[in-house]
Amino acid sequence: MGEKGALGALGALGASGASGALGALGALGASVLVVTFLGSSVFAQGRGGVASFPAQQRDPADPAVVARGRAIYDTDCRSCHGADLRGGEQGGSNLLRATPVLNDREGESIQQVLQATHKGRLSSPGLSADDMKALAAFIHSILALAPGQGAPPPGPPRELKVLVGDAAAGERYFAARCASCHSVTGDLKGIGTRDLGPVALQNLWVAGGRGAGGGRGGRGAGAAAAPAPLTTRREPRVVVTLPTGQKYEGRLERIDDFIVTLTQADGTPRSFRRNGDVPKVDVSDPLDAHRNLLPVYTDKDIWDVTAYLAGVK
């Protein structure tokens, strides 16, 4: 084929094959997209829908083997590494982030660690090869459900048992520490009958009951939030006294070394630039009493007061 023949062939391709070539390229692009999507989907099935390295992806083990491994874990490992494998009361490491666990296939890496450092820690006389595989299968089954980065695997919510205190002792503590500001016949009347639950009740009284809103350190700086009512006794208040003697008083919205912002009783916001002690700023926050008690409370104090308040009808 000479020069004219080559040019003619190229011309024919350009004239009659352009749409075909574009169609082929489009089909190729679609195929690549499908393959990429399928590949990423398979890749993402490694651990509970979260992408993991291919070397860390494993097929599900026999449920009977996993159950056997759970029994071994509960006997020999749980006290150190915890019920969810993230560390227990005796300071064991988080197995969901441990390199030997992540790289292990059928217990070979886990076995090396146990033989090297855990011989004296196991309560069983020894783990057979099948025991080791079962233990690894259980650990991998939990790892497969974890959302990644050592986070806890999904499971039923845990109900904390906080109603374990002495209500009579809580009543005495309340009278000594809390009654100057609160009353079970006033602001806390019937608090034990409110739809709170023991945990929410405990958190409520320990923290002082403040919800989201204004406060110190920049909280409440958003301009979109509507002013909260000025009737609650838990609101921090501030008085700003200018060098001229003029005073501005209202709900504290924000305070730092450079600015103080308040909302006056009529809803008017005011901000003042601070330069050292000018202007004079006096803050009154009813929650200071709660904050001052935080380093003083013992666990027993908290449990006792919670038990007392739970019984206030």
Residue pairs with C-beta under 8 A, 6 or more apart in sequence:
1 9
13 21
40 51
43 51
43 52
43 54
43 57
44 50
44 51
45 57
46 52
46 53
46 54
46 56
46 57
46 144
47 56
47 57
47 143
47 144
47 145
47 146
47 148
48 144
48 145
48 146
48 147
48 148
48 153
48 154
50 146
50 147
50 148
52 148
55 103
56 102
56 103
58 105
58 140
58 144
60 141
60 144
61 137
61 140
61 141
62 137
65 133
65 134
65 137
66 134
66 137
66 138
66 141
67 138
68 131
68 134
68 138
69 133
69 134
69 135
69 136
69 137
69 138
69 139
69 141
70 138
72 124
72 127
72 131
72 134
72 135
72 138
73 81
73 135
73 138
73 139
75 123
75 124
76 121
76 122
76 123
76 124
76 127
77 92
77 135
78 88
79 88
79 89
79 90
79 92
80 88
80 90
80 91
80 92
80 121
81 87
81 88
81 92
81 93
81 94
81 95
82 88
82 89
82 92
84 142
84 152
84 153
84 155
85 94
85 95
85 96
85 139
85 142
85 143
85 153
86 94
86 95
86 96
86 150
86 152
87 93
87 94
94 150
95 101
95 139
95 143
96 142
96 143
96 146
96 150
96 151
96 153
97 149
97 150
100 109
100 110
100 112
100 113
101 109
101 110
101 139
101 140
101 143
102 143
103 109
104 110
104 136
104 139
104 140
105 136
106 133
106 136
106 137
107 129
107 132
107 133
107 135
107 136
107 137
110 132
110 135
110 136
110 139
111 127
111 132
114 122
114 127
114 132
124 131
127 135
142 153
143 153
145 153
145 154
146 152
146 153
147 153
147 154
160 198
160 199
161 198
162 198
162 199
162 202
162 303
162 306
163 198
163 303
163 306
163 307
163 310
164 303
164 307
165 300
165 302
165 303
165 304
165 305
165 306
165 307
165 308
166 303
166 304
166 307
167 304
167 307
167 308
167 310
167 311
168 308
169 300
169 304
169 308
170 303
170 304
170 305
170 306
170 307
170 308
170 309
171 308
173 301
173 304
173 305
173 308
174 182
174 184
174 305
174 308
174 309
177 293
178 305
181 286
181 289
182 188
183 189
184 191
184 309
184 312
187 233
188 309
188 312
189 312
190 312
190 313
191 201
191 309
191 312
192 201
192 309
192 310
192 311
192 312
192 313
193 313
194 201
196 204
198 306
198 310
201 306
201 309
201 310
202 302
202 306
205 305
205 306
205 309
206 290
206 294
206 297
206 302
207 290
208 234
208 286
208 287
208 289
208 290
209 234
210 234
210 287
213 219
213 220
213 225
213 228
214 220
214 228
214 235
214 236
214 251
214 252
214 253
214 254
214 263
215 236
215 252
216 236
216 252
216 254
216 255
216 283
216 285
217 255
217 256
218 254
218 256
219 254
220 253
220 254
221 253
221 254
221 261
227 251
227 263
227 267
228 235
228 251
230 250
230 251
230 263
230 265
233 286
234 286
234 287
235 251
235 252
235 286
236 251
236 252
236 283
236 284
236 285
236 286
236 287
237 249
237 250
237 251
237 252
237 283
237 284
237 285
238 249
238 250
238 251
238 252
238 255
238 260
238 262
238 281
238 282
238 283
238 284
239 247
239 248
239 249
239 281
239 282
239 284
240 247
240 248
240 249
240 260
240 262
240 270
240 272
240 279
240 280
240 281
241 247
241 279
241 280
241 281
241 282
242 248
242 272
242 279
243 278
243 279
248 262
248 264
248 270
248 272
249 262
249 264
249 265
250 262
250 263
250 264
250 265
250 270
251 262
251 263
252 260
252 261
252 262
252 283
252 285
253 261
253 262
253 263
253 269
254 260
254 261
255 261
255 281
255 283
256 274
257 274
258 273
258 274
259 271
259 272
259 273
259 274
260 271
260 272
260 274
260 281
261 269
261 270
261 271
261 272
262 269
262 270
262 271
263 269
263 270
264 270
272 279
274 281
